């Protein structure tokens, strides 16, 4: 039975490496039918602001699988990355990237005899990748960071399920909860809750900067690592460097309905059309797609052929033994094709039986709402007003205190998150944006009308850039303290 997949060739070197990979797939007699669609920079240039034609979007949503080459987003035109847009639009919440030592690809670690075999699972939807940014004064820009309990659970549960299926022994949560106590704190809290459901797997957590230090010194200590979006983006590229670079880094973007398999390196316009690009990353991503589709035997056959080819010293110009002449993209693919059925001497992949792939029902009438009804009592106990001013903190406090009431009191003023009133230091440099926090006495609940009235009063004396209400669920404060408060 043939399986239909959507293919977008990409920009720059994309068409060349995609052609090479599909030739390998066809030589291996894969039961795939390819539906090509229009996505990428040239589609942006035709006026489609999301980088894909409506026909492409409809095809992808009807087939559920997208295999794509690298794509470029035009610079300076105010448009969003087509890569990020695709991942977020179709809720591919888990970015799964496996990094392994490959024979024939020399690195510091391969020379030292240290085997790298790490899977990074990166949350793919939330965090700062929402791209929600505002200039709240002429000199101050802010970005909104979304971390949700439901989004965290989706990707963390995927990491544990994937680890169990691949025979991993350990799942590590990388985070910065020591600083971002609410956002990363929630991610870590959910990790610990999900980990308790998988007692057969070792679970632990590590602060992300410590993780990076350990990865570049002892990468063999780690197995599966799950992280938030931005931190996962950085750490996954770091891990690519451990195994030879992005040219050897596969990427799977897994969702409940639609999944995307792509090369994560750039479009390399300087070598586009020269037939010298390395197709390994896209091929490895394609093998991840085959495994997702249940075509385990073919995936392993092609991977062993790739490993045999690399082990034999065949290489494109970007890597390999420089004493051996490099080959072009076409000849690299031809070498893999000629080695189908052969086993490498080192790290040959064992045969695993195929399984039947059951396509998702893609007939969806409305958006899925992930939120659950909270059982905790909710109350509003204050408000942060972010104002624009070049006055000193004491002056701002004197004016703001005029708007206190019997239940609302000014408790702190901050600048870039650091308290500057009622205590602070004259050595704290200031920008023209302050946070004025009003809280109720003894956490008495406020109505939104109370905040609206305070807003009207404050707006007579200050330019208000934005505000955030201070929430409590049960007896738990849902807002952070200022540095120094």
N, C-alpha and C positions, 0 to 999 in steps of 0.2 A: 504494500500500500504506500503510495506517494504522500509525503507530507509537504504542504505548501508553506514556504516562509517568505517574508518580505526582505528584500535586499536593497540597501542604499549604498552606492559605491563610494561616496564621499568626495572630498576635494583634494587637490594636490596629488600626492602619491596614491590616494585612495583607490581610484580605478585600476591602477596597475597591481597593487597588492590584492585587491579583491578578485581580479581576474586570475591571479596565480592561485589563490586559495580555492576558488571554485573549480579550477582545473584539477587540483588535487582531489577534491571531493568527487568530481565526476569520474576520475580514474579509479577511485575506491568504490565506485558503483553505489553511491549513497542514494537512498530512495527519497530524494528531495526535488521539489519543483520550485524554481526561483521566480518570484514576482518582483521586478525591479521598480523602484519608486524614486521620485525626485525630491531630494533633500540637500541642504548645504548652502554654501556661500552664493552660488550662482542663482539659487532660488530666492535668497534674500534680495539679490540684485534685481530680480524681476518684480519686486514689490511685495513679496510674501513675508510679513514681519516676523513670523515664527520659524522661518527657514524650511518650511515644507509646504507642498501644494495640498489643497483640500483632498485631492484624489489619493495622495500618499497617506494622509492621516486616516482616511476611510479604509484603505487597504490594510494598513497596520492594525487597525482596530477590528478588522474582520478576520485576520489570520492569527494575531496574538504573538507572533515572533518577528523581531526585527534584527537583522544582521547588518551591521553598518561599518563603513570605513571611517577614517578620521575626517572631521568636518571643521571648517573655519567659520567663525562668526565675524562679520565685517566690523572693523574698528571705527569708533567715532560716529556711529549712526544711531546710537541710542537703542539698539536692539539687544535682546537677551540671547545668551548662548543657546544654539539649537540643541546641543548635547544635554544641557541642564533642563531645557524646556521639555525635551522628549522624556527624560527620566521622571520629571515631576508630573507631567501631564498624565502619564499612564501609571503613576504610583508604583514605579519599580523601586520599592523601598529598601532593598538590600543590594549593595554593590559588593560582589564576591570576587576577590582577586587573589589568585594562588601564585605564590612566588617560589620557584624551585631552582636548585643548582642544576645546570645543564652541561653535560660533557661537551667540550669544544668551545664553551663560552667562559673564558678565563676571567676570574675576579680575584680580589684579595682573599676572599674566603675559600674559593676553590683551590687556590694555590696553597692555602694553609691546611687543606683537607677538612675544612668545616662545611658540613652539608646544610644548606638552607632549604627549609620546607615549611613555609609559613602561609597561612590563609588570613587575609585581612577582610573583615566584613564591616563595611562602612554604611552607616545610615545615609540614605540617598535623597531624602525628600525635604527635611526640615533644616534647622540651624540657620546660619546666615545666608544659606543658598536660596532663601525666599527672595533675597535681593530687595528687601523692604528698607529703604534708606531715606533719610530726610536731612536737609540742611535746616537746623533750627535756629541758627544765627548765621551771619555771613561767614563766620570763622569756625563754626562747630557743626560737624556732620555726625549723625548717629545711624546705627543699623539695628534693626529689631531681630532678635535671635529667638526662633521658635524651637522649643523642645517640648514634645507632648508625651504624656504617659502612654497613649495608645500607639503612637509612632515608634516610641522606644521599644515597647513590647513586641511589635511586629518584627523589627530587625534583630532584636536579641533572641527571640524565639527561633527565628530563622537560623541564627548562628549556632544555637545548640542543636537543632535538628540536623543541620548540615554536618556538624562535628560528629554527631552520632552515626550518620550514614557513612562518612568517610573513614570511620575508625579512629578519629582523633581522641586524645586522652585529656586534653586541657583546653579550657576556654578562658581567656583573659579579657577583662574590661579595661580599656584605656580611657582615662578621663582627666578632668581638671576640677574635680569637685571640691578641692581644698580652697579654690578661689571662687568658682561659679557654683555656689552652694545650692541654688535653686534649680538651675538648668542642668548642669552636669550632675548635680546632686540627685535630681529626679532620675536621670539616666542610670546612675549607679544603683539607686534604690530599686528600680525595676529589674536591673541585672541580677541583683541578689535574690529578688522574689522568683524570677524565672529559673535561676540556677538551682534553687531548692527543689525544683521538679525534675532535675536531672542528676541524681546523686551518683550515678555511674561515671560522671565526668568531673574531673577536677576543675574547680572554678576559683579565680582570684582576680584582684584588680590592681592597677598600677597607675600612678600619675603619669600623664602623657610625656612630660619632659624626661622623666626617669626612664620611661619606655624607650624613647628615642636613643638615649645614651646606651641602654643595654642592647638595643637592636644592632647598633653599629659596632659593638664589641663582642657580643655573644648571641647572634641571631638564632643559633641552634637551641636556645633555651625555650623558644616560643613555638606554639602550635597554631591555635586559632585565636585571633584578637578581634574584638568588636569595639567600634568607636563611633562617636558622633560624626556628623558630616564633614565639617571643616578639618577637624583633627584627623579623621580617617583619610581625607584627601591627601594631607601632608604625609602621614605615616605610610600610606600605600605607595606613594612615589619614592619615599625613602627606601622602602623594601625593594622597589624595582631596581634601585641603585645597587642593592646587595647582590643581585643575580645577573647584572650586566646592562641594566637600563630599561627604558620603556619599550624598547624593541622586543623585549622578552616578557612583557607584562600583559597577561590576558585580563579581560574584564567582562563580568556578567552582571546585569542589572535585573534583579528578579522581583516580579510583582505577582499578586494573586491571579491576575488575568493576563497581563502582557509582560513579556520579558525582552530585554535588549542585550545583544552581545556585540561588543565593539572593540576596536583598537583604541587605546587611550593616548597614544603618542600623537604628535602634531602632524600637520599635513605636509610638512617639509617641501614648501614650494620651490626651494632652490634646486631640488633634484627631481622635481615632478617631470614626467615624460622621458626620463633618461633610462628607465628600466633597470635601476640599480638599488631600489629600495628593498629593505628587509621585510618580508611578509610574515615573520614568525609570530609576532604579537597577535595579528589578526587570525592566523591559523590556530593559535592556542585558544583564542576567544571562540573560534568556530568549534573547536573540540569541546569546549564547555557547553556550547549550544547542543551539540550531538548528545552529550550526556544528559542534558536537560530533556531531550526528546526521547530518551531511552535507548539510543543507538550506541550502547556501550562497547560492543565488539569492534565496530568500525572506528570509533573514537580511539580506542587503544591501538588498533592496527596502524592508524595514521600517526599517532603520537610516537609509537615505537619506530616508525619509518623516519620521522623527524629526528628522534634521538640518535638513530643510526647514522643519519646524514650528518648531524652535528659532530658526532663522535669520529666520523671519517675525515673531518677537517674541512668539509665543504662550508663555505661561508660567503656572505655578501661583504661589501667593503667596510661596513661599520663595525665589524668585530672579527675575531678569529686570528689564527696564526698568520702573521704578515709574510712569513716565508712561503706560504701557499697562496697562489694567485686567487683573488676573489672572483666570484661568479655574479652574473646579473640576476635580476628577479626571476626571469623566465627559467634560467638554468637551475636556480635554487629549487624552484617548484618541480622541475623535471627530475632533479636528483631525488627528491622525496618520493615522487611517483615511482621511480625505478627501484626504490628501496622498500616499497610496500610489501609486507610479509616478512621482512627481516627483523631480527632482534638485536638491539644494542648490547654491548658487553656489560655496560654498567646501567643500573637502575631501569631495567626493562619493566614495562608495565604489565602486570599479570592480567590474564583474560578475565573479564567479568561479563556475565550473561546479560543480554538485552532485557529490558522490561517494556511493557506496553505503556506508551504515552497516551494519556487521556486529556485531550484538549479542553481548555476551560470553556464554559458557556459564556460567550462574548455578547450575548443579547442582554444588555443591561439598560434599564429604563431610567434610572435615576442614580445620583451620586450616593455612595455609601457614607453614612455618618458613623464615625468611629466612637464618638463621645458616649460615655455612660452617665447615667444619672447618679450624682453624688449622694451618699448617705450622710455626709457630714453637714452640720449646720454652717451656713455661710453668713458672714457679716462683713460690712465695710467699716473700718476703724480709722480711716484717715485718707490723706491725699498728698501726693507729691506734685507741686507746681514747678515746672521748669521755665524759668524766666530769663529774659535777655537784659543784662545790665552791666555797666562798667563801674558801678559804685563799690565801695568797700563792704565787707560782710556786715559790719556793725550798722551801717546805714540801712542796708536792706532789712536787717532784723528789726530795726526801729520802726520802719514803715510797715512791714508785714505784721508785726505784733498788734497793730491797730485793728487788724481784722480778726483777731481771736474772739472766741465766744465763750459761753459758759461751758461748752463741751469740747471745743476744738482749740488746741494750743500749738503754737509753733515750737517744735522740739529740736530741729536741726536745720542748718543750711550747709549745702555741699557745693563743691566746685570740682567737676570731673570725678565725682564719686568720693572725694575726700572732705571730711567735715572741716568747715572754716568758722562755724559759729554753733553753739555758744563757746566752744573751745577750739583751738587750732593753733597755727603757727604763722608768723609773718613771713616765713621763708617758703610758704606754699604759693607757687605762682598761680595766677588766676587767668581764666579766659572769660569771655563775656556771656557766660551761661551758668546760671545757678539752679540748684534744686532746693526748694523750700518745702519742708515736710511738716504738715499739720497732723496731729494725732488726737484721738479722743481720750478723755480721762478714763482710766481703768478699762480701756478697750470697749467703751460703750458703742453700740451700733449706730451707724449713720445711715440716713436716706440719701439717695442720689440728689434729691432736691437740695439737701444741705450743702453738698459739694458745688452744685450749680450756683447757689447764692454766694458761696465763698469765692467762686470763680469771678462772678460779676464784681464783687468788692475788690478783689486783687487786681482785676483788669483795669481799674481806674488809676492804679499807681504803677503797674508794671506791664511790659509786653510779655504775654504768656506764650511760650513756644509750644508747650504740650503739657499734658498731665497724666498721671497714673493713680488709680485708686489703690488704697492699701487694703487688701483682702485678708480675711481669716477663714479657715475651714476648721470647725471645731475649735480647739485651743491652739492651733498651729498658725503662726504668722507666715503669710505667703509673700513676704517681701524682705529684702536684704537690709542690713544696717549699713551705714556709711563707713568708709575707712576712718578709723579714729573715733567713732561714736561710742 
